[in-house]
Amino acid sequence: MKYVVMVGDGMADEWQDGSDEKTPLMAARTPVLDFLAERSELGLARTVPTGMEPGSDVANMSILGYEPALFHRGRASLEALSSGIFLREGDAALRCNLVSLSEEQAVYGNRRMMDFSAGGISTEEAEACLGALLTYWKQDTCLGDLLAGWEPDACPGNFPVGWKSGACPGDFPAGWKPEAGIEFYGESGYRQLLILRREVLKRAGISASREGELPFPDLTPPHNIRLSVIEPYLPGNSLLRFLMEDSCRILKEHPVNRKRRRQGLLAANSLWFWGAGIRTMLPSFYERTGLKGVMISASELLRGLGMAAGLTVPEIPGATGRLDTNYEGKAEAVCRALLDEGMDFAFLHYDAPDERGHVGDRKGKIRAIEALDSRLIKPVYETLLASGEEFRLLILSDHPTPVLKRSHTAEPVPYLIYDSRRQRAGTAMGNIGEDGGRKSRPEFPHILRRSLRYTEADGWLAAEKVRDGSCLMNRLLEREEP
């Protein structure tokens, strides 16, 4: 038996019973999803536990079968793992975006968040901006000592030489000294990482241990505050606030930004910290399930989650996490792992619906969902079916990213579980059952006359109950749910 999870990041949306407005998932042409929905278990799952932030880190950890309340240690620590950055016990990692703030206000806190991705800044432009910041701060009498170990020409891209996974099992990789208390690393485009070593945190009176809360709990994702005045969302920590304000001053007239303004583009005029995390340790997926697995994703976050769980995480050339991703390469990687490389389990993550949701692009989100259906789900399904292997398939959104809100929500998401051994065609009436639970669900007389589709509305209609997202893995594997 082969098992596949396919996640359309953020593809669920906000939906109200009785509304004529279709969500992107309802409006999209998804013949393969519709075919599977008629032959699958269809329902709802809460992937974000009550009280937790509706981030992709929490939701996908839940889908992979790890209870976030027990294992979640913050987003940035997983991205650091993906980037080969070694975190010791007591170190902290923070996501660091290059963002675009409004430019007319003199007071930093009075500015507004215009764009969380600095207008889609390129990796080359981002490297130049961050390199300028580090060069300037290296000359600062206070920051210079903390930034020790970084040199402008240390490696291509003007970034610190990163530690590579597996170099040393000890507290630090062999030959590496913890002399750089503050470290910046570039990922891609606007995405950066800030590492604060425990020596710096200790001097600042900040704990980053496994006990208690994560460090810097007041940090806000920039994609959640579009067009908002930033003062209420600035960090309380003086070092982080200084770095953000000073970055705005230094980057104001940087050549990259002068050129972007001439081209009518948003300036990358500030750093923004969020998603703080500490070293993440997960039990091995193989030890928990007995299955050898692979993670297929362009997202540093998902790749780090896969690494933390002990999954194989291959590089897919051309995988971008956007509409222009290498669909064929990702689908082929799933099939190759399952049919040629002896893997039992594959987790395929696709980020484009979420990316389009964050910028409020309804048409783009519909195109992303249709591409998921035709260029990822279809080839994987058809290849596995033709192979003769028995397989089970779980398809879902990790969380909603409504195009009107442009941010994540914690609402339950629709899921389907397909089993190649049992192709039971069902109707909405048949799937509801006779458990008397319909009084607690919305009423859908207009839907009862047709077959189910994979949508938010039909997920509510078919659901026996809203399931715990962290139990879906056991349900996929046909094991007893806790």
The 8 nearest C-alpha neighbors of each residue, nearest first, counted from 0:
[[1, 389, 390, 2, 388, 343, 391, 344],
 [2, 0, 390, 343, 344, 389, 391, 3],
 [1, 3, 344, 391, 390, 392, 343, 345],
 [4, 2, 345, 392, 344, 346, 393, 391],
 [3, 5, 346, 393, 394, 392, 347, 345],
 [4, 6, 347, 394, 348, 346, 393, 3],
 [7, 5, 348, 395, 396, 8, 394, 349],
 [6, 8, 396, 349, 10, 9, 395, 348],
 [7, 9, 350, 353, 396, 397, 10, 6],
 [8, 10, 353, 400, 399, 398, 11, 352],
 [9, 11, 352, 7, 396, 8, 399, 353],
 [12, 10, 399, 9, 396, 412, 400, 24],
 [13, 11, 401, 399, 400, 22, 14, 10],
 [12, 14, 401, 15, 22, 399, 11, 400],
 [13, 15, 12, 22, 16, 455, 456, 21],
 [16, 14, 18, 17, 13, 456, 20, 19],
 [17, 15, 18, 441, 14, 456, 442, 443],
 [16, 18, 15, 19, 443, 20, 442, 441],
 [17, 19, 20, 16, 15, 14, 21, 22],
 [18, 20, 21, 17, 16, 15, 22, 14],
 [21, 19, 18, 22, 14, 15, 17, 26],
 [22, 20, 25, 26, 19, 23, 14, 24],
 [21, 23, 25, 24, 12, 26, 14, 20],
 [24, 22, 26, 365, 25, 27, 21, 364],
 [23, 25, 22, 27, 26, 454, 11, 10],
 [26, 24, 22, 23, 21, 27, 454, 455],
 [27, 25, 23, 24, 21, 22, 28, 365],
 [26, 28, 365, 24, 25, 23, 29, 369],
 [29, 27, 369, 30, 26, 25, 368, 365],
 [28, 30, 32, 31, 372, 369, 27, 33],
 [31, 29, 33, 32, 34, 28, 372, 373],
 [32, 30, 34, 33, 29, 372, 35, 377],
 [31, 33, 35, 29, 34, 30, 36, 453],
 [32, 34, 452, 30, 36, 31, 35, 453],
 [35, 33, 31, 32, 36, 37, 30, 38],
 [34, 36, 32, 38, 33, 37, 39, 31],
 [35, 37, 33, 39, 38, 452, 34, 453],
 [38, 36, 424, 425, 35, 34, 451, 39],
 [39, 37, 424, 423, 422, 35, 36, 425],
 [40, 38, 417, 36, 416, 37, 41, 35],
 [39, 41, 416, 415, 417, 42, 38, 36],
 [42, 40, 415, 414, 39, 461, 458, 36],
 [41, 43, 462, 458, 414, 461, 413, 415],
 [44, 42, 413, 465, 412, 458, 462, 414],
 [45, 43, 466, 465, 468, 411, 412, 467],
 [44, 46, 411, 468, 467, 47, 466, 465],
 [45, 47, 468, 58, 61, 44, 48, 467],
 [46, 48, 58, 45, 409, 53, 57, 51],
 [49, 47, 51, 50, 46, 45, 67, 68],
 [48, 50, 51, 47, 409, 52, 45, 53],
 [49, 51, 48, 52, 47, 53, 409, 68],
 [52, 50, 49, 48, 53, 47, 57, 68],
 [51, 53, 54, 50, 47, 57, 409, 48],
 [54, 52, 409, 408, 47, 407, 51, 57],
 [53, 55, 56, 57, 52, 58, 407, 398],
 [54, 56, 58, 57, 59, 397, 53, 398],
 [57, 55, 54, 74, 59, 58, 60, 300],
 [56, 58, 60, 54, 55, 59, 67, 61],
 [59, 57, 46, 55, 61, 47, 397, 60],
 [60, 58, 62, 61, 56, 55, 57, 397],
 [61, 59, 63, 57, 65, 58, 62, 56],
 [60, 62, 469, 58, 59, 65, 64, 63],
 [63, 61, 59, 64, 469, 60, 468, 58],
 [64, 62, 60, 61, 65, 59, 472, 469],
 [65, 63, 469, 61, 472, 62, 470, 66],
 [66, 64, 61, 60, 63, 469, 67, 70],
 [65, 67, 68, 61, 69, 469, 70, 64],
 [68, 66, 71, 70, 69, 57, 61, 65],
 [67, 69, 66, 70, 71, 48, 51, 65],
 [70, 68, 67, 66, 71, 65, 72, 281],
 [69, 71, 67, 68, 66, 72, 65, 281],
 [70, 72, 67, 73, 68, 69, 57, 279],
 [73, 71, 276, 277, 279, 70, 278, 213],
 [276, 74, 72, 275, 71, 75, 76, 274],
 [73, 75, 274, 76, 56, 77, 276, 275],
 [74, 76, 78, 93, 276, 94, 92, 77],
 [75, 77, 276, 79, 92, 78, 277, 74],
 [78, 76, 303, 80, 79, 75, 300, 74],
 [77, 79, 300, 75, 81, 299, 80, 303],
 [80, 78, 76, 82, 84, 77, 81, 75],
 [81, 79, 77, 83, 303, 78, 82, 84],
 [80, 82, 303, 78, 79, 83, 299, 302],
 [83, 81, 79, 80, 84, 78, 299, 186],
 [84, 82, 163, 164, 80, 162, 81, 79],
 [85, 83, 79, 162, 82, 80, 161, 86],
 [84, 86, 162, 83, 87, 80, 79, 164],
 [87, 85, 278, 90, 84, 88, 91, 277],
 [88, 86, 90, 89, 170, 85, 278, 171],
 [87, 89, 90, 278, 208, 86, 277, 207],
 [88, 90, 207, 197, 208, 87, 91, 206],
 [91, 89, 196, 197, 87, 88, 86, 195],
 [92, 90, 277, 195, 276, 194, 207, 196],
 [91, 93, 194, 276, 75, 76, 275, 193],
 [94, 92, 275, 193, 75, 274, 192, 273],
 [93, 95, 192, 273, 75, 274, 272, 191],
 [94, 96, 272, 191, 192, 271, 93, 193],
 [97, 95, 190, 271, 189, 270, 98, 191],
 [96, 98, 270, 189, 117, 269, 267, 116],
 [99, 97, 117, 115, 116, 267, 269, 96],
 [98, 100, 117, 267, 114, 113, 268, 266],
 [101, 99, 112, 113, 111, 110, 102, 98],
 [100, 102, 111, 110, 103, 113, 112, 99],
 [103, 101, 104, 100, 110, 105, 111, 268],
 [102, 104, 101, 105, 110, 106, 100, 109],
 [105, 103, 106, 102, 110, 109, 107, 101],
 [104, 106, 107, 103, 109, 102, 110, 108],
 [107, 105, 109, 104, 108, 110, 103, 244],
 [108, 106, 109, 110, 105, 244, 104, 230],
 [107, 109, 230, 110, 229, 106, 228, 233],
 [110, 108, 107, 106, 228, 104, 230, 229],
 [109, 111, 101, 108, 228, 107, 104, 100],
 [110, 112, 228, 227, 101, 226, 100, 229],
 [111, 113, 100, 226, 225, 227, 114, 229],
 [114, 112, 100, 226, 99, 225, 111, 101],
 [113, 115, 99, 117, 116, 112, 98, 118],
 [114, 116, 98, 221, 222, 117, 99, 113],
 [117, 115, 119, 98, 118, 189, 114, 97],
 [118, 116, 98, 99, 267, 119, 114, 120],
 [117, 119, 116, 265, 120, 114, 264, 99],
 [118, 120, 116, 117, 121, 189, 188, 114],
 [121, 119, 118, 117, 188, 189, 124, 125],
 [122, 120, 188, 124, 123, 125, 119, 189],
 [121, 123, 188, 125, 187, 124, 126, 120],
 [122, 124, 126, 121, 125, 127, 188, 156],
 [125, 123, 127, 121, 126, 122, 128, 255],
 [124, 126, 122, 128, 127, 123, 188, 129],
 [127, 125, 123, 129, 124, 128, 130, 156],
 [126, 128, 130, 124, 125, 129, 131, 123],
 [129, 127, 125, 131, 130, 126, 124, 132],
 [130, 128, 132, 126, 131, 127, 125, 133],
 [129, 131, 127, 133, 128, 132, 157, 126],
 [132, 130, 134, 128, 129, 133, 135, 127],
 [133, 131, 129, 135, 130, 134, 136, 128],
 [132, 134, 136, 130, 135, 131, 137, 129],
 [133, 135, 131, 137, 132, 136, 130, 151],
 [136, 134, 132, 133, 137, 138, 131, 139],
 [135, 137, 139, 133, 138, 134, 142, 132],
 [136, 138, 143, 134, 135, 139, 133, 146],
 [139, 137, 136, 135, 143, 140, 134, 142],
 [138, 140, 136, 143, 142, 141, 137, 135],
 [139, 141, 143, 142, 138, 144, 137, 136],
 [142, 140, 139, 143, 144, 145, 138, 136],
 [143, 141, 145, 139, 144, 140, 136, 146],
 [142, 144, 137, 146, 139, 145, 140, 141],
 [145, 143, 147, 146, 142, 141, 140, 179],
 [144, 146, 180, 142, 143, 147, 179, 181],
 [145, 147, 143, 179, 181, 144, 142, 149],
 [148, 146, 179, 144, 145, 149, 178, 143],
 [147, 149, 179, 146, 150, 178, 159, 145],
 [148, 150, 159, 147, 146, 153, 151, 158],
 [149, 151, 153, 152, 148, 159, 157, 158],
 [152, 150, 157, 153, 134, 149, 130, 158],
 [153, 151, 150, 154, 157, 155, 158, 156],
 [154, 152, 150, 151, 159, 157, 149, 160],
 [153, 155, 152, 157, 158, 160, 156, 159],
 [156, 154, 157, 158, 153, 152, 160, 159],
 [155, 157, 158, 126, 154, 127, 123, 130],
 [158, 156, 151, 155, 152, 154, 130, 153],
 [157, 159, 156, 184, 154, 160, 185, 153],
 [160, 158, 149, 161, 153, 184, 154, 157],
 [159, 161, 154, 158, 162, 153, 149, 184],
 [162, 160, 84, 159, 163, 83, 82, 184],
 [161, 163, 84, 83, 85, 164, 160, 172],
 [164, 162, 83, 166, 161, 165, 84, 85],
 [163, 165, 83, 166, 162, 85, 84, 80],
 [164, 166, 167, 163, 168, 172, 83, 162],
 [167, 165, 164, 172, 163, 168, 173, 162],
 [166, 168, 172, 169, 165, 173, 171, 164],
 [167, 169, 165, 166, 170, 172, 171, 173],
 [170, 168, 171, 167, 172, 173, 166, 87],
 [169, 171, 87, 172, 168, 167, 88, 86],
 [172, 170, 169, 173, 175, 167, 87, 85],
 [173, 171, 167, 175, 166, 174, 169, 170],
 [172, 174, 175, 167, 171, 166, 169, 176],
 [173, 175, 172, 176, 171, 167, 177, 166],
 [174, 176, 173, 172, 171, 177, 178, 162],
 [177, 175, 178, 174, 171, 179, 172, 173],
 [178, 176, 179, 175, 180, 196, 171, 198],
 [177, 179, 176, 180, 147, 148, 145, 146],
 [180, 178, 147, 146, 145, 148, 181, 177],
 [179, 181, 145, 196, 199, 195, 178, 146],
 [182, 180, 195, 146, 145, 179, 194, 196],
 [183, 181, 194, 193, 179, 146, 180, 195],
 [184, 182, 193, 192, 194, 185, 181, 191],
 [185, 183, 192, 191, 158, 193, 159, 186],
 [184, 186, 191, 187, 192, 190, 158, 183],
 [185, 187, 191, 190, 184, 188, 192, 82],
 [188, 186, 122, 190, 189, 185, 191, 121],
 [187, 189, 122, 121, 190, 120, 125, 186],
 [188, 190, 97, 116, 96, 120, 125, 187],
 [191, 189, 96, 187, 186, 188, 95, 185],
 [192, 190, 185, 95, 186, 184, 96, 94],
 [193, 191, 94, 95, 184, 183, 93, 185],
 [192, 194, 183, 93, 182, 92, 95, 94],
 [195, 193, 92, 182, 181, 91, 196, 183],
 [196, 194, 181, 91, 180, 90, 92, 199],
 [195, 197, 90, 180, 198, 199, 194, 91],
 [196, 198, 90, 200, 89, 199, 201, 195],
 [197, 199, 201, 196, 200, 202, 180, 90],
 [200, 198, 202, 197, 201, 180, 196, 203],
 [199, 201, 197, 203, 205, 202, 198, 204],
 [200, 202, 204, 198, 203, 199, 205, 197],
 [203, 201, 199, 200, 204, 198, 205, 197],
 [202, 204, 200, 201, 205, 199, 198, 206],
 [203, 205, 201, 202, 200, 206, 199, 198],
 [206, 204, 200, 203, 201, 207, 214, 202],
 [205, 207, 208, 214, 204, 200, 201, 89],
 [208, 206, 89, 214, 91, 90, 277, 213],
 [207, 209, 89, 210, 206, 88, 277, 211],
 [210, 208, 211, 207, 277, 213, 212, 88],
 [209, 211, 208, 212, 207, 213, 206, 89],
 [210, 212, 209, 213, 208, 207, 206, 214],
 [213, 211, 214, 210, 216, 209, 207, 208],
 [212, 214, 216, 276, 207, 215, 211, 72],
 [215, 213, 207, 216, 212, 206, 275, 205],
 [214, 216, 217, 218, 275, 213, 236, 234],
 [215, 217, 218, 214, 213, 212, 275, 219],
 [218, 216, 215, 234, 219, 235, 232, 233],
 [219, 217, 273, 216, 234, 215, 220, 272],
 [218, 220, 273, 221, 232, 217, 223, 274],
 [221, 219, 273, 222, 223, 218, 274, 224],
 [222, 220, 115, 223, 224, 219, 225, 271],
 [221, 223, 115, 220, 224, 225, 406, 357],
 [222, 224, 406, 221, 220, 225, 405, 219],
 [225, 223, 227, 221, 222, 226, 112, 220],
 [224, 226, 112, 227, 113, 222, 223, 114],
 [227, 225, 112, 111, 113, 224, 228, 114],
 [228, 226, 111, 224, 225, 112, 229, 113],
 [229, 227, 111, 110, 109, 230, 112, 226],
 [228, 230, 232, 108, 111, 231, 227, 110],
 [229, 231, 108, 232, 233, 228, 109, 110],
 [232, 230, 229, 233, 228, 108, 234, 227],
 [233, 231, 229, 230, 219, 234, 218, 217],
 [232, 234, 230, 231, 229, 235, 240, 218],
 [235, 233, 236, 218, 240, 217, 232, 239],
 [234, 236, 237, 233, 217, 240, 239, 215],
 [235, 237, 234, 239, 238, 240, 215, 241],
 [236, 238, 240, 239, 241, 235, 234, 242],
 [239, 237, 241, 240, 236, 242, 243, 235],
 [240, 238, 242, 241, 237, 236, 243, 234],
 [239, 241, 243, 237, 238, 242, 234, 244],
 [242, 240, 238, 244, 239, 243, 245, 237],
 [243, 241, 245, 239, 240, 244, 246, 238],
 [244, 242, 240, 270, 246, 241, 245, 269],
 [245, 243, 241, 247, 246, 242, 240, 107],
 [244, 246, 248, 242, 247, 243, 241, 249],
 [245, 247, 249, 243, 269, 248, 244, 242],
 [248, 246, 269, 268, 244, 245, 250, 249],
 [247, 249, 245, 246, 251, 250, 244, 268],
 [250, 248, 246, 247, 251, 245, 132, 252],
 [251, 249, 253, 268, 247, 252, 248, 246],
 [250, 252, 248, 249, 268, 253, 247, 256],
 [253, 251, 250, 257, 254, 256, 249, 255],
 [252, 254, 250, 256, 255, 251, 257, 249],
 [255, 253, 257, 256, 258, 252, 259, 250],
 [256, 254, 258, 253, 257, 259, 124, 128],
 [257, 255, 259, 266, 258, 253, 254, 260],
 [256, 258, 254, 260, 259, 255, 252, 253],
 [257, 259, 261, 256, 255, 260, 254, 262],
 [260, 258, 256, 264, 262, 261, 257, 266],
 [261, 259, 263, 262, 257, 264, 258, 256],
 [260, 262, 258, 259, 263, 257, 264, 256],
 [263, 261, 259, 260, 264, 258, 257, 265],
 [262, 264, 260, 261, 259, 265, 258, 266],
 [265, 263, 259, 260, 262, 266, 118, 261],
 [264, 266, 118, 99, 117, 259, 260, 267],
 [265, 267, 256, 268, 99, 259, 117, 264],
 [268, 266, 117, 99, 98, 97, 269, 256],
 [267, 269, 247, 250, 266, 99, 251, 98],
 [270, 268, 247, 246, 98, 97, 243, 267],
 [269, 271, 97, 243, 96, 98, 246, 95],
 [270, 272, 96, 95, 243, 97, 269, 98],
 [273, 271, 95, 94, 93, 96, 270, 218],
 [272, 274, 218, 94, 220, 219, 275, 93],
 [275, 273, 74, 94, 75, 93, 73, 276],
 [276, 274, 93, 75, 92, 73, 273, 74],
 [73, 277, 275, 76, 75, 92, 72, 91],
 [276, 278, 91, 76, 72, 279, 92, 90],
 [277, 279, 86, 76, 88, 280, 87, 72],
 [280, 278, 72, 277, 76, 281, 77, 307],
 [279, 281, 307, 278, 282, 70, 308, 72],
 [282, 280, 308, 307, 283, 279, 70, 65],
 [283, 281, 308, 284, 280, 287, 286, 307],
 [282, 284, 308, 286, 285, 309, 281, 287],
 [285, 283, 287, 308, 286, 288, 309, 282],
 [284, 286, 289, 290, 288, 283, 287, 291],
 [287, 285, 283, 284, 289, 288, 282, 290],
 [288, 286, 284, 285, 289, 283, 282, 290],
 [287, 289, 285, 290, 286, 284, 291, 476],
 [288, 290, 285, 286, 287, 291, 284, 343],
 [291, 289, 285, 288, 343, 292, 344, 284],
 [292, 290, 342, 343, 285, 344, 289, 310],
 [291, 293, 344, 310, 345, 342, 343, 290],
 [292, 294, 311, 345, 310, 312, 346, 344],
 [295, 293, 346, 312, 305, 345, 311, 310],
 [296, 294, 347, 346, 348, 312, 293, 329],
 [297, 295, 348, 298, 347, 302, 294, 301],
 [296, 298, 320, 318, 319, 299, 295, 302],
 [297, 299, 300, 301, 296, 302, 320, 350],
 [300, 298, 302, 78, 301, 81, 303, 297],
 [299, 301, 78, 303, 298, 302, 77, 304],
 [302, 300, 304, 303, 298, 299, 305, 296],
 [301, 303, 299, 305, 304, 300, 81, 298],
 [302, 304, 81, 77, 306, 300, 80, 301],
 [305, 303, 301, 307, 302, 306, 77, 300],
 [304, 306, 310, 302, 308, 303, 307, 294],
 [305, 307, 309, 303, 308, 304, 310, 302],
 [306, 308, 304, 305, 309, 281, 303, 280],
 [309, 307, 283, 305, 284, 306, 281, 310],
 [310, 308, 306, 283, 307, 284, 305, 311],
 [311, 309, 293, 305, 292, 306, 308, 312],
 [310, 312, 293, 294, 292, 313, 309, 306],
 [311, 313, 294, 293, 310, 302, 295, 305],
 [314, 312, 315, 311, 295, 294, 293, 332],
 [313, 315, 316, 312, 295, 297, 318, 296],
 [314, 316, 318, 317, 313, 328, 329, 297],
 [317, 315, 318, 314, 325, 328, 319, 329],
 [316, 318, 325, 324, 319, 315, 328, 323],
 [319, 317, 324, 325, 297, 315, 316, 320],
 [320, 318, 324, 321, 297, 317, 323, 325],
 [319, 321, 350, 297, 351, 324, 318, 349],
 [322, 320, 351, 319, 323, 324, 350, 354],
 [321, 323, 351, 324, 367, 320, 319, 366],
 [322, 324, 321, 325, 319, 320, 318, 326],
 [323, 325, 318, 319, 321, 322, 326, 320],
 [324, 326, 318, 317, 328, 327, 329, 323],
 [327, 325, 329, 328, 324, 374, 375, 330],
 [326, 328, 330, 329, 325, 331, 374, 375],
 [327, 329, 331, 325, 326, 330, 332, 315],
 [328, 330, 332, 326, 331, 327, 325, 333],
 [331, 329, 327, 333, 332, 375, 328, 379],
 [330, 332, 328, 334, 333, 329, 335, 327],
 [331, 333, 329, 335, 330, 334, 336, 328],
 [334, 332, 330, 336, 331, 335, 345, 337],
 [335, 333, 331, 337, 336, 332, 338, 379],
 [334, 336, 339, 332, 338, 337, 333, 331],
 [335, 337, 340, 333, 342, 334, 339, 338],
 [338, 336, 342, 334, 335, 341, 343, 339],
 [337, 339, 335, 334, 336, 340, 341, 342],
 [340, 338, 335, 336, 341, 337, 334, 342],
 [341, 339, 336, 342, 337, 338, 335, 334],
 [340, 342, 337, 339, 338, 336, 343, 291],
 [343, 341, 337, 291, 336, 292, 340, 344],
 [342, 344, 1, 291, 290, 292, 337, 2],
 [343, 345, 292, 2, 3, 342, 1, 291],
 [344, 346, 3, 293, 292, 294, 333, 4],
 [345, 347, 4, 294, 3, 295, 5, 293],
 [348, 346, 5, 295, 4, 296, 294, 6],
 [347, 349, 6, 296, 5, 295, 7, 346],
 [350, 348, 7, 8, 351, 6, 320, 296],
 [349, 351, 320, 8, 353, 352, 354, 321],
 [350, 352, 321, 354, 353, 322, 320, 367],
 [353, 351, 364, 10, 355, 367, 354, 9],
 [354, 352, 9, 356, 8, 355, 351, 350],
 [353, 355, 351, 357, 356, 352, 350, 321],
 [356, 354, 364, 360, 352, 353, 357, 358],
 [357, 355, 402, 353, 359, 358, 354, 400],
 [356, 358, 405, 354, 355, 359, 406, 353],
 [357, 359, 356, 355, 360, 405, 354, 402],
 [360, 358, 402, 356, 405, 357, 361, 403],
 [361, 359, 363, 355, 358, 362, 356, 364],
 [360, 362, 364, 363, 359, 402, 365, 23],
 [363, 361, 365, 364, 360, 366, 23, 355],
 [362, 364, 366, 360, 365, 361, 355, 367],
 [363, 365, 352, 367, 361, 355, 366, 362],
 [364, 366, 23, 362, 368, 27, 367, 363],
 [367, 365, 363, 369, 364, 368, 370, 362],
 [366, 368, 364, 370, 352, 365, 369, 351],
 [369, 367, 371, 365, 370, 366, 364, 352],
 [368, 370, 372, 366, 371, 367, 29, 27],
 [371, 369, 367, 373, 372, 374, 368, 366],
 [372, 370, 368, 375, 369, 374, 373, 376],
 [371, 373, 369, 376, 370, 29, 374, 375],
 [374, 372, 370, 377, 371, 375, 369, 376],
 [375, 373, 370, 371, 326, 372, 377, 376],
 [374, 376, 371, 330, 377, 378, 373, 372],
 [375, 377, 372, 379, 378, 380, 371, 373],
 [376, 378, 380, 373, 379, 375, 381, 372],
 [379, 377, 381, 380, 376, 375, 382, 374],
 [378, 380, 382, 376, 377, 381, 330, 383],
 [381, 379, 377, 383, 378, 382, 376, 384],
 [382, 380, 384, 378, 383, 379, 377, 385],
 [383, 381, 385, 379, 384, 380, 378, 386],
 [382, 384, 386, 380, 385, 381, 379, 388],
 [383, 385, 381, 382, 386, 387, 380, 388],
 [384, 386, 382, 383, 387, 381, 388, 380],
 [387, 385, 383, 388, 384, 382, 338, 381],
 [386, 388, 385, 384, 389, 383, 382, 390],
 [389, 387, 386, 390, 383, 0, 384, 1],
 [388, 390, 0, 419, 1, 387, 420, 391],
 [391, 389, 1, 0, 419, 2, 418, 388],
 [390, 392, 418, 2, 417, 419, 1, 3],
 [391, 393, 3, 417, 416, 4, 2, 394],
 [394, 392, 416, 4, 415, 3, 5, 417],
 [395, 393, 5, 415, 414, 4, 6, 392],
 [396, 394, 414, 6, 413, 7, 397, 5],
 [395, 397, 7, 6, 8, 398, 10, 9],
 [396, 398, 58, 8, 59, 9, 6, 395],
 [399, 397, 9, 396, 412, 409, 400, 408],
 [400, 398, 11, 9, 12, 408, 407, 401],
 [399, 401, 407, 9, 406, 356, 12, 353],
 [402, 400, 12, 404, 13, 403, 405, 399],
 [401, 403, 359, 356, 405, 404, 361, 400],
 [402, 404, 401, 405, 359, 356, 13, 406],
 [403, 405, 401, 406, 402, 400, 359, 407],
 [406, 404, 357, 402, 356, 359, 403, 401],
 [407, 405, 223, 404, 400, 357, 222, 401],
 [408, 406, 400, 399, 53, 398, 409, 54],
 [407, 409, 399, 410, 53, 400, 398, 406],
 [408, 410, 53, 47, 398, 411, 407, 399],
 [409, 411, 408, 412, 399, 45, 398, 47],
 [412, 410, 45, 44, 43, 409, 46, 413],
 [411, 413, 43, 44, 396, 398, 11, 410],
 [414, 412, 43, 458, 42, 455, 395, 44],
 [415, 413, 395, 42, 394, 43, 41, 412],
 [414, 416, 41, 40, 394, 393, 39, 417],
 [417, 415, 393, 40, 39, 392, 394, 41],
 [416, 418, 39, 392, 391, 415, 419, 393],
 [417, 419, 391, 420, 421, 390, 392, 416],
 [418, 420, 421, 390, 389, 391, 422, 417],
 [421, 419, 418, 422, 389, 390, 391, 417],
 [420, 422, 418, 419, 423, 38, 417, 39],
 [423, 421, 38, 424, 419, 420, 418, 39],
 [424, 422, 38, 421, 425, 39, 37, 40],
 [423, 425, 38, 37, 422, 426, 39, 36],
 [426, 424, 37, 429, 423, 38, 430, 427],
 [427, 425, 450, 429, 428, 451, 430, 449],
 [426, 428, 430, 429, 451, 447, 450, 431],
 [429, 427, 426, 431, 430, 447, 432, 425],
 [430, 428, 426, 427, 431, 425, 432, 461],
 [429, 431, 427, 432, 428, 461, 426, 425],
 [430, 432, 461, 428, 429, 427, 433, 463],
 [433, 431, 430, 434, 429, 428, 463, 435],
 [434, 432, 435, 431, 436, 437, 429, 430],
 [433, 435, 436, 432, 463, 437, 431, 438],
 [436, 434, 433, 437, 438, 432, 439, 431],
 [435, 437, 434, 438, 439, 463, 440, 433],
 [436, 438, 440, 439, 435, 441, 442, 434],
 [437, 439, 436, 440, 435, 441, 442, 434],
 [440, 438, 437, 436, 441, 435, 442, 464],
 [441, 439, 437, 438, 442, 459, 436, 460],
 [442, 440, 443, 16, 439, 460, 459, 437],
 [441, 443, 444, 440, 437, 460, 16, 438],
 [442, 444, 446, 445, 441, 447, 460, 16],
 [445, 443, 447, 446, 442, 448, 441, 428],
 [444, 446, 443, 447, 448, 449, 442, 17],
 [447, 445, 443, 448, 444, 449, 427, 450],
 [446, 448, 444, 427, 449, 445, 428, 443],
 [447, 449, 446, 445, 450, 444, 427, 428],
 [450, 448, 447, 446, 451, 426, 427, 445],
 [451, 449, 426, 427, 37, 452, 425, 448],
 [450, 452, 427, 37, 426, 457, 36, 449],
 [453, 451, 33, 36, 454, 457, 450, 37],
 [452, 454, 36, 33, 32, 457, 451, 458],
 [455, 453, 457, 456, 452, 25, 24, 458],
 [454, 456, 458, 457, 413, 459, 11, 412],
 [457, 455, 459, 458, 454, 460, 14, 16],
 [458, 456, 460, 459, 454, 455, 461, 451],
 [457, 459, 42, 413, 455, 461, 460, 456],
 [460, 458, 456, 457, 462, 461, 455, 43],
 [459, 461, 457, 458, 462, 456, 431, 427],
 [460, 462, 431, 458, 42, 459, 430, 41],
 [463, 461, 42, 464, 459, 43, 460, 458],
 [462, 464, 461, 431, 436, 42, 465, 434],
 [465, 463, 462, 466, 43, 42, 436, 44],
 [464, 466, 43, 44, 45, 462, 467, 463],
 [467, 465, 44, 464, 468, 45, 43, 470],
 [466, 468, 45, 470, 469, 44, 46, 465],
 [469, 467, 46, 45, 44, 470, 471, 61],
 [468, 470, 61, 64, 62, 467, 471, 66],
 [471, 469, 468, 472, 467, 473, 480, 64],
 [472, 470, 474, 468, 473, 469, 475, 62],
 [473, 471, 475, 64, 474, 470, 476, 63],
 [472, 474, 478, 476, 475, 471, 470, 480],
 [473, 475, 471, 477, 472, 476, 478, 470],
 [474, 476, 472, 473, 477, 471, 393, 416],
 [475, 477, 473, 474, 478, 472, 2, 391],
 [478, 476, 474, 475, 473, 479, 472, 480],
 [479, 477, 473, 476, 474, 480, 475, 472],
 [478, 480, 481, 473, 477, 474, 476, 470],
 [479, 481, 473, 470, 478, 474, 471, 477],
 [480, 479, 470, 473, 478, 469, 467, 474]]
